[in-house]
Amino acid sequence: MNFKIDVNSDANKVVGTVSGEVDAFTAPSLKEQLLAVDINKGLLVELNLSEVSYMDSTGLGVIVAFYKNITANEAKLVLSGLSQRLQRLFDITGLSGVIHIEKEGAVGDHERI
């Protein structure tokens, strides 16, 4: 299993760094770890996907479910570090128009969210 997520948090921000492959085999582990994040109103959650080498529709489903959980709790989700391949996946599925995606070089500039 080539997958790992590290989660760091403070009072108003959580950063999850995902690495490896997110597919039907590893997505349940990602889902479980994302469900463990304590989401409250006003929280900013950043998922750094710069080390994700592959993601399939199962992984996208986990991200969408997490996004729904975030917005239901009046928090904000930002995806960062997307490779061209992942960016294309989010564009093709229309998710880039729904979920905020940081463009390269803009990580840390969350004022426009």
Biopython code that builds the backbone (N, CA, C, O; Angstrom):
import numpy as np
from Bio.PDB.StructureBuilder import StructureBuilder

atoms = [
    (1, "MET", "N", (0.849, -1.180, 0.000)),
    (1, "MET", "CA", (0.000, 0.000, 0.000)),
    (1, "MET", "C", (0.890, 1.236, 0.000)),
    (1, "MET", "O", (1.582, 1.516, 0.979)),
    (2, "ASN", "N", (0.865, 1.969, -1.101)),
    (2, "ASN", "CA", (1.666, 3.170, -1.257)),
    (2, "ASN", "C", (0.795, 4.391, -0.978)),
    (2, "ASN", "O", (0.356, 5.070, -1.906)),
    (3, "PHE", "N", (0.544, 4.671, 0.311)),
    (3, "PHE", "CA", (-0.336, 5.771, 0.682)),
    (3, "PHE", "C", (-0.001, 6.240, 2.094)),
    (3, "PHE", "O", (0.343, 5.448, 2.971)),
    (4, "LYS", "N", (-0.116, 7.580, 2.287)),
    (4, "LYS", "CA", (0.137, 8.137, 3.615)),
    (4, "LYS", "C", (-0.542, 9.494, 3.698)),
    (4, "LYS", "O", (-0.617, 10.217, 2.705)),
    (5, "ILE", "N", (-1.037, 9.841, 4.881)),
    (5, "ILE", "CA", (-1.549, 11.189, 5.124)),
    (5, "ILE", "C", (-1.035, 11.656, 6.475)),
    (5, "ILE", "O", (-1.125, 10.941, 7.473)),
    (6, "ASP", "N", (-0.495, 12.865, 6.489)),
    (6, "ASP", "CA", (-0.050, 13.502, 7.725)),
    (6, "ASP", "C", (-0.960, 14.697, 7.957)),
    (6, "ASP", "O", (-1.176, 15.505, 7.054)),
    (7, "VAL", "N", (-1.492, 14.808, 9.169)),
    (7, "VAL", "CA", (-2.398, 15.905, 9.498)),
    (7, "VAL", "C", (-1.786, 16.733, 10.616)),
    (7, "VAL", "O", (-1.424, 16.207, 11.669)),
    (8, "ASN", "N", (-1.674, 18.029, 10.378)),
    (8, "ASN", "CA", (-1.192, 18.991, 11.380)),
    (8, "ASN", "C", (-2.272, 20.036, 11.565)),
    (8, "ASN", "O", (-2.890, 20.480, 10.597)),
    (9, "SER", "N", (-2.500, 20.432, 12.812)),
    (9, "SER", "CA", (-3.557, 21.408, 13.041)),
    (9, "SER", "C", (-3.194, 22.397, 14.129)),
    (9, "SER", "O", (-2.370, 22.127, 15.003)),
    (10, "ASP", "N", (-3.840, 23.561, 14.047)),
    (10, "ASP", "CA", (-3.809, 24.532, 15.126)),
    (10, "ASP", "C", (-5.249, 24.992, 15.324)),
    (10, "ASP", "O", (-6.168, 24.323, 14.852)),
    (11, "ALA", "N", (-5.467, 26.084, 15.989)),
    (11, "ALA", "CA", (-6.820, 26.508, 16.358)),
    (11, "ALA", "C", (-7.736, 26.741, 15.154)),
    (11, "ALA", "O", (-8.914, 26.388, 15.208)),
    (12, "ASN", "N", (-7.221, 27.325, 14.076)),
    (12, "ASN", "CA", (-8.080, 27.723, 12.962)),
    (12, "ASN", "C", (-7.744, 27.083, 11.631)),
    (12, "ASN", "O", (-8.392, 27.374, 10.625)),
    (13, "LYS", "N", (-6.733, 26.208, 11.605)),
    (13, "LYS", "CA", (-6.310, 25.636, 10.334)),
    (13, "LYS", "C", (-5.834, 24.195, 10.521)),
    (13, "LYS", "O", (-5.158, 23.858, 11.492)),
    (14, "VAL", "N", (-6.211, 23.371, 9.563)),
    (14, "VAL", "CA", (-5.736, 21.987, 9.511)),
    (14, "VAL", "C", (-5.103, 21.785, 8.141)),
    (14, "VAL", "O", (-5.691, 22.137, 7.119)),
    (15, "VAL", "N", (-3.904, 21.216, 8.127)),
    (15, "VAL", "CA", (-3.240, 20.904, 6.867)),
    (15, "VAL", "C", (-3.016, 19.398, 6.817)),
    (15, "VAL", "O", (-2.347, 18.820, 7.674)),
    (16, "GLY", "N", (-3.589, 18.786, 5.800)),
    (16, "GLY", "CA", (-3.386, 17.360, 5.566)),
    (16, "GLY", "C", (-2.532, 17.187, 4.333)),
    (16, "GLY", "O", (-2.879, 17.684, 3.262)),
    (17, "THR", "N", (-1.421, 16.490, 4.469)),
    (17, "THR", "CA", (-0.536, 16.230, 3.339)),
    (17, "THR", "C", (-0.695, 14.774, 2.941)),
    (17, "THR", "O", (-0.365, 13.862, 3.699)),
    (18, "VAL", "N", (-1.206, 14.579, 1.737)),
    (18, "VAL", "CA", (-1.484, 13.238, 1.236)),
    (18, "VAL", "C", (-0.376, 12.850, 0.277)),
    (18, "VAL", "O", (0.038, 13.658, -0.554)),
    (19, "SER", "N", (0.109, 11.618, 0.382)),
    (19, "SER", "CA", (1.132, 11.154, -0.549)),
    (19, "SER", "C", (0.841, 9.725, -0.970)),
    (19, "SER", "O", (0.228, 8.946, -0.239)),
    (20, "GLY", "N", (1.304, 9.405, -2.177)),
    (20, "GLY", "CA", (1.129, 8.064, -2.709)),
    (20, "GLY", "C", (-0.057, 7.969, -3.659)),
    (20, "GLY", "O", (-0.430, 8.948, -4.305)),
    (21, "GLU", "N", (-0.641, 6.785, -3.734)),
    (21, "GLU", "CA", (-1.752, 6.521, -4.630)),
    (21, "GLU", "C", (-3.060, 6.504, -3.859)),
    (21, "GLU", "O", (-3.165, 5.863, -2.813)),
    (22, "VAL", "N", (-4.060, 7.213, -4.382)),
    (22, "VAL", "CA", (-5.386, 7.222, -3.772)),
    (22, "VAL", "C", (-6.314, 6.508, -4.751)),
    (22, "VAL", "O", (-6.735, 7.065, -5.764)),
    (23, "ASP", "N", (-6.617, 5.264, -4.415)),
    (23, "ASP", "CA", (-7.434, 4.435, -5.305)),
    (23, "ASP", "C", (-8.416, 3.617, -4.475)),
    (23, "ASP", "O", (-8.572, 3.854, -3.278)),
    (24, "ALA", "N", (-9.073, 2.660, -5.109)),
    (24, "ALA", "CA", (-10.080, 1.852, -4.421)),
    (24, "ALA", "C", (-9.502, 1.133, -3.198)),
    (24, "ALA", "O", (-10.230, 0.866, -2.242)),
    (25, "PHE", "N", (-8.225, 0.821, -3.218)),
    (25, "PHE", "CA", (-7.591, 0.120, -2.105)),
    (25, "PHE", "C", (-7.260, 1.047, -0.944)),
    (25, "PHE", "O", (-7.433, 0.674, 0.216)),
    (26, "THR", "N", (-6.783, 2.260, -1.248)),
    (26, "THR", "CA", (-6.333, 3.173, -0.197)),
    (26, "THR", "C", (-7.378, 4.209, 0.219)),
    (26, "THR", "O", (-7.259, 4.806, 1.289)),
    (27, "ALA", "N", (-8.399, 4.429, -0.612)),
    (27, "ALA", "CA", (-9.411, 5.453, -0.321)),
    (27, "ALA", "C", (-10.115, 5.247, 1.022)),
    (27, "ALA", "O", (-10.367, 6.233, 1.715)),
    (28, "PRO", "N", (-10.444, 4.016, 1.424)),
    (28, "PRO", "CA", (-11.081, 3.852, 2.737)),
    (28, "PRO", "C", (-10.214, 4.374, 3.891)),
    (28, "PRO", "O", (-10.740, 4.922, 4.859)),
    (29, "SER", "N", (-8.909, 4.210, 3.792)),
    (29, "SER", "CA", (-8.008, 4.722, 4.825)),
    (29, "SER", "C", (-8.007, 6.256, 4.822)),
    (29, "SER", "O", (-8.017, 6.880, 5.883)),
    (30, "LEU", "N", (-7.994, 6.855, 3.635)),
    (30, "LEU", "CA", (-8.060, 8.312, 3.536)),
    (30, "LEU", "C", (-9.364, 8.808, 4.136)),
    (30, "LEU", "O", (-9.374, 9.766, 4.909)),
    (31, "LYS", "N", (-10.463, 8.158, 3.780)),
    (31, "LYS", "CA", (-11.775, 8.552, 4.297)),
    (31, "LYS", "C", (-11.803, 8.496, 5.820)),
    (31, "LYS", "O", (-12.282, 9.423, 6.472)),
    (32, "GLU", "N", (-11.293, 7.418, 6.378)),
    (32, "GLU", "CA", (-11.266, 7.237, 7.833)),
    (32, "GLU", "C", (-10.468, 8.345, 8.518)),
    (32, "GLU", "O", (-10.892, 8.892, 9.536)),
    (33, "GLN", "N", (-9.320, 8.663, 7.953)),
    (33, "GLN", "CA", (-8.474, 9.686, 8.562)),
    (33, "GLN", "C", (-9.062, 11.089, 8.404)),
    (33, "GLN", "O", (-8.887, 11.934, 9.283)),
    (34, "LEU", "N", (-9.751, 11.341, 7.303)),
    (34, "LEU", "CA", (-10.397, 12.645, 7.123)),
    (34, "LEU", "C", (-11.609, 12.786, 8.040)),
    (34, "LEU", "O", (-11.890, 13.882, 8.527)),
    (35, "LEU", "N", (-12.325, 11.698, 8.278)),
    (35, "LEU", "CA", (-13.461, 11.739, 9.203)),
    (35, "LEU", "C", (-13.018, 12.040, 10.629)),
    (35, "LEU", "O", (-13.806, 12.541, 11.432)),
    (36, "ALA", "N", (-11.766, 11.739, 10.946)),
    (36, "ALA", "CA", (-11.244, 11.977, 12.291)),
    (36, "ALA", "C", (-10.906, 13.447, 12.537)),
    (36, "ALA", "O", (-10.666, 13.841, 13.678)),
    (37, "VAL", "N", (-10.887, 14.259, 11.480)),
    (37, "VAL", "CA", (-10.582, 15.683, 11.631)),
    (37, "VAL", "C", (-11.779, 16.361, 12.290)),
    (37, "VAL", "O", (-12.914, 16.226, 11.833)),
    (38, "ASP", "N", (-11.508, 17.092, 13.370)),
    (38, "ASP", "CA", (-12.550, 17.817, 14.097)),
    (38, "ASP", "C", (-12.846, 19.121, 13.350)),
    (38, "ASP", "O", (-12.050, 20.060, 13.380)),
    (39, "ILE", "N", (-13.989, 19.163, 12.687)),
    (39, "ILE", "CA", (-14.345, 20.304, 11.853)),
    (39, "ILE", "C", (-15.329, 21.189, 12.594)),
    (39, "ILE", "O", (-16.371, 20.732, 13.066)),
    (40, "ASN", "N", (-14.977, 22.475, 12.689)),
    (40, "ASN", "CA", (-15.881, 23.426, 13.317)),
    (40, "ASN", "C", (-16.002, 24.668, 12.449)),
    (40, "ASN", "O", (-15.207, 24.880, 11.533)),
    (41, "LYS", "N", (-16.995, 25.478, 12.745)),
    (41, "LYS", "CA", (-17.301, 26.670, 11.959)),
    (41, "LYS", "C", (-16.069, 27.575, 11.842)),
    (41, "LYS", "O", (-15.400, 27.871, 12.832)),
    (42, "GLY", "N", (-15.790, 28.004, 10.611)),
    (42, "GLY", "CA", (-14.687, 28.921, 10.363)),
    (42, "GLY", "C", (-13.332, 28.261, 10.164)),
    (42, "GLY", "O", (-12.355, 28.945, 9.857)),
    (43, "LEU", "N", (-13.255, 26.956, 10.332)),
    (43, "LEU", "CA", (-11.982, 26.248, 10.176)),
    (43, "LEU", "C", (-11.562, 26.237, 8.709)),
    (43, "LEU", "O", (-12.400, 26.074, 7.822)),
    (44, "LEU", "N", (-10.284, 26.407, 8.457)),
    (44, "LEU", "CA", (-9.713, 26.279, 7.118)),
    (44, "LEU", "C", (-8.975, 24.946, 7.064)),
    (44, "LEU", "O", (-8.082, 24.683, 7.869)),
    (45, "VAL", "N", (-9.358, 24.115, 6.109)),
    (45, "VAL", "CA", (-8.712, 22.819, 5.923)),
    (45, "VAL", "C", (-8.025, 22.835, 4.564)),
    (45, "VAL", "O", (-8.657, 23.076, 3.535)),
    (46, "GLU", "N", (-6.735, 22.577, 4.577)),
    (46, "GLU", "CA", (-5.975, 22.494, 3.328)),
    (46, "GLU", "C", (-5.525, 21.059, 3.133)),
    (46, "GLU", "O", (-4.900, 20.469, 4.014)),
    (47, "LEU", "N", (-5.845, 20.503, 1.975)),
    (47, "LEU", "CA", (-5.330, 19.190, 1.607)),
    (47, "LEU", "C", (-4.250, 19.413, 0.555)),
    (47, "LEU", "O", (-4.528, 19.842, -0.565)),
    (48, "ASN", "N", (-3.019, 19.114, 0.937)),
    (48, "ASN", "CA", (-1.886, 19.244, 0.028)),
    (48, "ASN", "C", (-1.743, 17.923, -0.709)),
    (48, "ASN", "O", (-1.455, 16.891, -0.103)),
    (49, "LEU", "N", (-1.947, 17.961, -2.027)),
    (49, "LEU", "CA", (-1.909, 16.748, -2.839)),
    (49, "LEU", "C", (-0.655, 16.673, -3.706)),
    (49, "LEU", "O", (-0.619, 15.913, -4.674)),
    (50, "SER", "N", (0.369, 17.451, -3.371)),
    (50, "SER", "CA", (1.570, 17.528, -4.207)),
    (50, "SER", "C", (2.318, 16.208, -4.309)),
    (50, "SER", "O", (3.068, 15.993, -5.261)),
    (51, "GLU", "N", (2.125, 15.327, -3.344)),
    (51, "GLU", "CA", (2.823, 14.035, -3.361)),
    (51, "GLU", "C", (1.924, 12.881, -3.805)),
    (51, "GLU", "O", (2.304, 11.716, -3.687)),
    (52, "VAL", "N", (0.731, 13.205, -4.316)),
    (52, "VAL", "CA", (-0.173, 12.165, -4.808)),
    (52, "VAL", "C", (0.239, 11.805, -6.232)),
    (52, "VAL", "O", (0.229, 12.651, -7.126)),
    (53, "SER", "N", (0.597, 10.549, -6.425)),
    (53, "SER", "CA", (1.057, 10.104, -7.741)),
    (53, "SER", "C", (-0.079, 9.590, -8.619)),
    (53, "SER", "O", (0.060, 9.517, -9.840)),
    (54, "TYR", "N", (-1.215, 9.230, -7.994)),
    (54, "TYR", "CA", (-2.343, 8.695, -8.751)),
    (54, "TYR", "C", (-3.609, 8.837, -7.925)),
    (54, "TYR", "O", (-3.591, 8.646, -6.709)),
    (55, "MET", "N", (-4.714, 9.177, -8.593)),
    (55, "MET", "CA", (-6.005, 9.214, -7.924)),
    (55, "MET", "C", (-7.060, 8.737, -8.912)),
    (55, "MET", "O", (-7.088, 9.174, -10.063)),
    (56, "ASP", "N", (-7.929, 7.833, -8.454)),
    (56, "ASP", "CA", (-9.017, 7.372, -9.303)),
    (56, "ASP", "C", (-10.343, 7.926, -8.797)),
    (56, "ASP", "O", (-10.366, 8.766, -7.897)),
    (57, "SER", "N", (-11.438, 7.461, -9.371)),
    (57, "SER", "CA", (-12.757, 7.989, -9.017)),
    (57, "SER", "C", (-13.123, 7.718, -7.558)),
    (57, "SER", "O", (-13.882, 8.481, -6.961)),
    (58, "THR", "N", (-12.598, 6.658, -6.990)),
    (58, "THR", "CA", (-12.853, 6.379, -5.579)),
    (58, "THR", "C", (-12.234, 7.456, -4.706)),
    (58, "THR", "O", (-12.848, 7.907, -3.739)),
    (59, "GLY", "N", (-11.029, 7.867, -5.043)),
    (59, "GLY", "CA", (-10.362, 8.954, -4.327)),
    (59, "GLY", "C", (-11.112, 10.264, -4.478)),
    (59, "GLY", "O", (-11.257, 11.019, -3.517)),
    (60, "LEU", "N", (-11.589, 10.535, -5.693)),
    (60, "LEU", "CA", (-12.392, 11.743, -5.914)),
    (60, "LEU", "C", (-13.647, 11.721, -5.045)),
    (60, "LEU", "O", (-14.047, 12.745, -4.491)),
    (61, "GLY", "N", (-14.259, 10.551, -4.932)),
    (61, "GLY", "CA", (-15.456, 10.409, -4.106)),
    (61, "GLY", "C", (-15.181, 10.741, -2.647)),
    (61, "GLY", "O", (-16.014, 11.358, -1.983)),
    (62, "VAL", "N", (-14.033, 10.340, -2.149)),
    (62, "VAL", "CA", (-13.651, 10.645, -0.764)),
    (62, "VAL", "C", (-13.463, 12.155, -0.596)),
    (62, "VAL", "O", (-13.893, 12.730, 0.404)),
    (63, "ILE", "N", (-12.823, 12.788, -1.571)),
    (63, "ILE", "CA", (-12.610, 14.237, -1.515)),
    (63, "ILE", "C", (-13.959, 14.972, -1.538)),
    (63, "ILE", "O", (-14.160, 15.925, -0.785)),
    (64, "VAL", "N", (-14.878, 14.529, -2.399)),
    (64, "VAL", "CA", (-16.199, 15.157, -2.486)),
    (64, "VAL", "C", (-16.972, 14.994, -1.180)),
    (64, "VAL", "O", (-17.591, 15.947, -0.705)),
    (65, "ALA", "N", (-16.942, 13.801, -0.597)),
    (65, "ALA", "CA", (-17.629, 13.572, 0.674)),
    (65, "ALA", "C", (-17.032, 14.447, 1.773)),
    (65, "ALA", "O", (-17.762, 14.996, 2.598)),
    (66, "PHE", "N", (-15.706, 14.576, 1.783)),
    (66, "PHE", "CA", (-15.040, 15.428, 2.766)),
    (66, "PHE", "C", (-15.437, 16.886, 2.551)),
    (66, "PHE", "O", (-15.698, 17.607, 3.514)),
    (67, "TYR", "N", (-15.484, 17.321, 1.293)),
    (67, "TYR", "CA", (-15.907, 18.685, 0.963)),
    (67, "TYR", "C", (-17.320, 18.945, 1.487)),
    (67, "TYR", "O", (-17.577, 19.995, 2.077)),
    (68, "LYS", "N", (-18.225, 18.007, 1.278)),
    (68, "LYS", "CA", (-19.604, 18.159, 1.760)),
    (68, "LYS", "C", (-19.644, 18.273, 3.279)),
    (68, "LYS", "O", (-20.398, 19.080, 3.822)),
    (69, "ASN", "N", (-18.842, 17.474, 3.962)),
    (69, "ASN", "CA", (-18.770, 17.523, 5.421)),
    (69, "ASN", "C", (-18.225, 18.881, 5.880)),
    (69, "ASN", "O", (-18.729, 19.472, 6.835)),
    (70, "ILE", "N", (-17.204, 19.357, 5.195)),
    (70, "ILE", "CA", (-16.600, 20.656, 5.517)),
    (70, "ILE", "C", (-17.639, 21.769, 5.377)),
    (70, "ILE", "O", (-17.829, 22.564, 6.297)),
    (71, "THR", "N", (-18.308, 21.821, 4.225)),
    (71, "THR", "CA", (-19.261, 22.911, 3.989)),
    (71, "THR", "C", (-20.476, 22.800, 4.895)),
    (71, "THR", "O", (-21.033, 23.823, 5.291)),
    (72, "ALA", "N", (-20.901, 21.596, 5.233)),
    (72, "ALA", "CA", (-22.034, 21.420, 6.156)),
    (72, "ALA", "C", (-21.711, 21.975, 7.535)),
    (72, "ALA", "O", (-22.610, 22.377, 8.275)),
    (73, "ASN", "N", (-20.436, 21.996, 7.878)),
    (73, "ASN", "CA", (-20.000, 22.517, 9.172)),
    (73, "ASN", "C", (-19.487, 23.955, 9.079)),
    (73, "ASN", "O", (-18.832, 24.445, 9.999)),
    (74, "GLU", "N", (-19.787, 24.627, 7.964)),
    (74, "GLU", "CA", (-19.429, 26.026, 7.743)),
    (74, "GLU", "C", (-17.928, 26.284, 7.850)),
    (74, "GLU", "O", (-17.490, 27.311, 8.367)),
    (75, "ALA", "N", (-17.163, 25.333, 7.350)),
    (75, "ALA", "CA", (-15.710, 25.479, 7.276)),
    (75, "ALA", "C", (-15.335, 25.606, 5.796)),
    (75, "ALA", "O", (-16.208, 25.582, 4.929)),
    (76, "LYS", "N", (-14.040, 25.742, 5.513)),
    (76, "LYS", "CA", (-13.575, 25.918, 4.135)),
    (76, "LYS", "C", (-12.511, 24.879, 3.804)),
    (76, "LYS", "O", (-11.661, 24.546, 4.630)),
    (77, "LEU", "N", (-12.584, 24.373, 2.563)),
    (77, "LEU", "CA", (-11.604, 23.407, 2.078)),
    (77, "LEU", "C", (-10.835, 24.009, 0.916)),
    (77, "LEU", "O", (-11.414, 24.611, 0.012)),
    (78, "VAL", "N", (-9.516, 23.835, 0.957)),
    (78, "VAL", "CA", (-8.635, 24.255, -0.128)),
    (78, "VAL", "C", (-7.785, 23.049, -0.509)),
    (78, "VAL", "O", (-7.208, 22.385, 0.352)),
    (79, "LEU", "N", (-7.714, 22.777, -1.804)),
    (79, "LEU", "CA", (-6.804, 21.749, -2.303)),
    (79, "LEU", "C", (-5.579, 22.457, -2.855)),
    (79, "LEU", "O", (-5.708, 23.459, -3.558)),
    (80, "SER", "N", (-4.402, 21.953, -2.546)),
    (80, "SER", "CA", (-3.180, 22.588, -3.033)),
    (80, "SER", "C", (-2.217, 21.542, -3.574)),
    (80, "SER", "O", (-2.330, 20.352, -3.281)),
    (81, "GLY", "N", (-1.270, 22.016, -4.367)),
    (81, "GLY", "CA", (-0.202, 21.160, -4.866)),
    (81, "GLY", "C", (-0.629, 20.150, -5.909)),
    (81, "GLY", "O", (0.018, 19.113, -6.054)),
    (82, "LEU", "N", (-1.697, 20.419, -6.639)),
    (82, "LEU", "CA", (-2.159, 19.465, -7.643)),
    (82, "LEU", "C", (-1.192, 19.419, -8.821)),
    (82, "LEU", "O", (-0.776, 20.456, -9.339)),
    (83, "SER", "N", (-0.844, 18.215, -9.233)),
    (83, "SER", "CA", (-0.044, 18.038, -10.437)),
    (83, "SER", "C", (-0.938, 18.376, -11.638)),
    (83, "SER", "O", (-2.151, 18.527, -11.488)),
    (84, "GLN", "N", (-0.351, 18.491, -12.800)),
    (84, "GLN", "CA", (-1.146, 18.754, -13.999)),
    (84, "GLN", "C", (-2.165, 17.646, -14.215)),
    (84, "GLN", "O", (-3.296, 17.907, -14.626)),
    (85, "ARG", "N", (-1.771, 16.427, -13.942)),
    (85, "ARG", "CA", (-2.677, 15.279, -14.121)),
    (85, "ARG", "C", (-3.867, 15.375, -13.166)),
    (85, "ARG", "O", (-5.009, 15.168, -13.576)),
    (86, "LEU", "N", (-3.601, 15.688, -11.894)),
    (86, "LEU", "CA", (-4.702, 15.825, -10.939)),
    (86, "LEU", "C", (-5.570, 17.031, -11.266)),
    (86, "LEU", "O", (-6.794, 16.965, -11.158)),
    (87, "GLN", "N", (-4.943, 18.133, -11.663)),
    (87, "GLN", "CA", (-5.714, 19.323, -12.033)),
    (87, "GLN", "C", (-6.660, 18.987, -13.180)),
    (87, "GLN", "O", (-7.823, 19.390, -13.173)),
    (88, "ARG", "N", (-6.163, 18.255, -14.152)),
    (88, "ARG", "CA", (-6.992, 17.853, -15.291)),
    (88, "ARG", "C", (-8.148, 16.973, -14.832)),
    (88, "ARG", "O", (-9.268, 17.128, -15.319)),
    (89, "LEU", "N", (-7.899, 16.058, -13.908)),
    (89, "LEU", "CA", (-8.945, 15.193, -13.373)),
    (89, "LEU", "C", (-10.046, 16.022, -12.713)),
    (89, "LEU", "O", (-11.231, 15.760, -12.920)),
    (90, "PHE", "N", (-9.659, 17.019, -11.922)),
    (90, "PHE", "CA", (-10.630, 17.885, -11.269)),
    (90, "PHE", "C", (-11.356, 18.773, -12.288)),
    (90, "PHE", "O", (-12.539, 19.068, -12.119)),
    (91, "ASP", "N", (-10.654, 19.198, -13.339)),
    (91, "ASP", "CA", (-11.278, 20.004, -14.386)),
    (91, "ASP", "C", (-12.300, 19.188, -15.178)),
    (91, "ASP", "O", (-13.424, 19.641, -15.394)),
    (92, "ILE", "N", (-11.917, 18.000, -15.606)),
    (92, "ILE", "CA", (-12.798, 17.144, -16.408)),
    (92, "ILE", "C", (-14.076, 16.793, -15.655)),
    (92, "ILE", "O", (-15.156, 16.749, -16.245)),
    (93, "THR", "N", (-13.955, 16.546, -14.369)),
    (93, "THR", "CA", (-15.121, 16.164, -13.572)),
    (93, "THR", "C", (-15.956, 17.362, -13.133)),
    (93, "THR", "O", (-17.047, 17.191, -12.589)),
    (94, "GLY", "N", (-15.454, 18.568, -13.364)),
    (94, "GLY", "CA", (-16.163, 19.770, -12.962)),
    (94, "GLY", "C", (-15.936, 20.158, -11.510)),
    (94, "GLY", "O", (-16.478, 21.161, -11.046)),
    (95, "LEU", "N", (-15.146, 19.381, -10.794)),
    (95, "LEU", "CA", (-14.906, 19.653, -9.377)),
    (95, "LEU", "C", (-14.070, 20.902, -9.145)),
    (95, "LEU", "O", (-14.149, 21.515, -8.080)),
    (96, "SER", "N", (-13.275, 21.282, -10.132)),
    (96, "SER", "CA", (-12.464, 22.491, -9.965)),
    (96, "SER", "C", (-13.339, 23.739, -9.924)),
    (96, "SER", "O", (-12.891, 24.792, -9.470)),
    (97, "GLY", "N", (-14.570, 23.636, -10.390)),
    (97, "GLY", "CA", (-15.502, 24.745, -10.301)),
    (97, "GLY", "C", (-16.273, 24.771, -8.996)),
    (97, "GLY", "O", (-16.997, 25.726, -8.715)),
    (98, "VAL", "N", (-16.120, 23.723, -8.198)),
    (98, "VAL", "CA", (-16.845, 23.594, -6.936)),
    (98, "VAL", "C", (-15.907, 23.737, -5.740)),
    (98, "VAL", "O", (-16.178, 24.506, -4.817)),
    (99, "ILE", "N", (-14.819, 23.003, -5.763)),
    (99, "ILE", "CA", (-13.847, 22.995, -4.670)),
    (99, "ILE", "C", (-12.731, 23.982, -4.997)),
    (99, "ILE", "O", (-12.212, 23.996, -6.113)),
    (100, "HIS", "N", (-12.365, 24.810, -4.013)),
    (100, "HIS", "CA", (-11.296, 25.786, -4.230)),
    (100, "HIS", "C", (-9.956, 25.070, -4.380)),
    (100, "HIS", "O", (-9.557, 24.286, -3.518)),
    (101, "ILE", "N", (-9.271, 25.350, -5.480)),
    (101, "ILE", "CA", (-7.960, 24.757, -5.736)),
    (101, "ILE", "C", (-6.940, 25.871, -5.827)),
    (101, "ILE", "O", (-7.063, 26.774, -6.655)),
    (102, "GLU", "N", (-5.929, 25.802, -4.969)),
    (102, "GLU", "CA", (-4.824, 26.771, -5.000)),
    (102, "GLU", "C", (-3.993, 26.514, -6.241)),
    (102, "GLU", "O", (-3.629, 25.377, -6.539)),
    (103, "LYS", "N", (-3.701, 27.575, -6.952)),
    (103, "LYS", "CA", (-2.805, 27.461, -8.097)),
    (103, "LYS", "C", (-1.378, 27.505, -7.587)),
    (103, "LYS", "O", (-1.120, 28.021, -6.499)),
    (104, "GLU", "N", (-0.453, 26.970, -8.360)),
    (104, "GLU", "CA", (0.960, 26.920, -7.967)),
    (104, "GLU", "C", (1.467, 28.302, -7.584)),
    (104, "GLU", "O", (1.233, 29.282, -8.291)),
    (105, "GLY", "N", (2.162, 28.367, -6.460)),
    (105, "GLY", "CA", (2.743, 29.613, -5.992)),
    (105, "GLY", "C", (1.813, 30.415, -5.102)),
    (105, "GLY", "O", (2.211, 31.440, -4.547)),
    (106, "ALA", "N", (0.560, 29.950, -4.959)),
    (106, "ALA", "CA", (-0.405, 30.712, -4.168)),
    (106, "ALA", "C", (-0.666, 30.079, -2.808)),
    (106, "ALA", "O", (-1.467, 30.602, -2.032)),
    (107, "VAL", "N", (-0.007, 28.962, -2.503)),
    (107, "VAL", "CA", (-0.239, 28.297, -1.227)),
    (107, "VAL", "C", (0.096, 29.246, -0.098)),
    (107, "VAL", "O", (1.144, 29.891, -0.099)),
    (108, "GLY", "N", (-0.817, 29.326, 0.873)),
    (108, "GLY", "CA", (-0.627, 30.215, 2.000)),
    (108, "GLY", "C", (-1.411, 31.506, 1.849)),
    (108, "GLY", "O", (-1.608, 32.218, 2.834)),
    (109, "ASP", "N", (-1.866, 31.830, 0.644)),
    (109, "ASP", "CA", (-2.647, 33.038, 0.396)),
    (109, "ASP", "C", (-4.124, 32.648, 0.363)),
    (109, "ASP", "O", (-4.702, 32.471, -0.710)),
    (110, "HIS", "N", (-4.728, 32.517, 1.539)),
    (110, "HIS", "CA", (-6.095, 32.039, 1.626)),
    (110, "HIS", "C", (-7.089, 33.174, 1.851)),
    (110, "HIS", "O", (-8.261, 32.912, 2.119)),
    (111, "GLU", "N", (-6.656, 34.408, 1.748)),
    (111, "GLU", "CA", (-7.537, 35.541, 2.015)),
    (111, "GLU", "C", (-8.671, 35.632, 1.011)),
    (111, "GLU", "O", (-9.732, 36.165, 1.337)),
    (112, "ARG", "N", (-8.477, 35.122, -0.211)),
    (112, "ARG", "CA", (-9.497, 35.264, -1.234)),
    (112, "ARG", "C", (-10.580, 34.200, -1.173)),
    (112, "ARG", "O", (-11.500, 34.213, -1.991)),
    (113, "ILE", "N", (-10.492, 33.291, -0.234)),
    (113, "ILE", "CA", (-11.463, 32.203, -0.132)),
    (113, "ILE", "C", (-12.795, 32.750, 0.342)),
    (113, "ILE", "O", (-13.754, 31.993, 0.495)),
]
sb = StructureBuilder()
sb.init_structure("model")
sb.init_model(0)
sb.init_chain("A")
sb.init_seg("    ")
for serial, (resi, resn, name, xyz) in enumerate(atoms, 1):
    if name == "N":
        sb.init_residue(resn, " ", resi, " ")
    sb.init_atom(name, np.array(xyz, "f"), 0.0, 1.0, " ", f" {name:<3s}", serial, name[0])
structure = sb.get_structure()
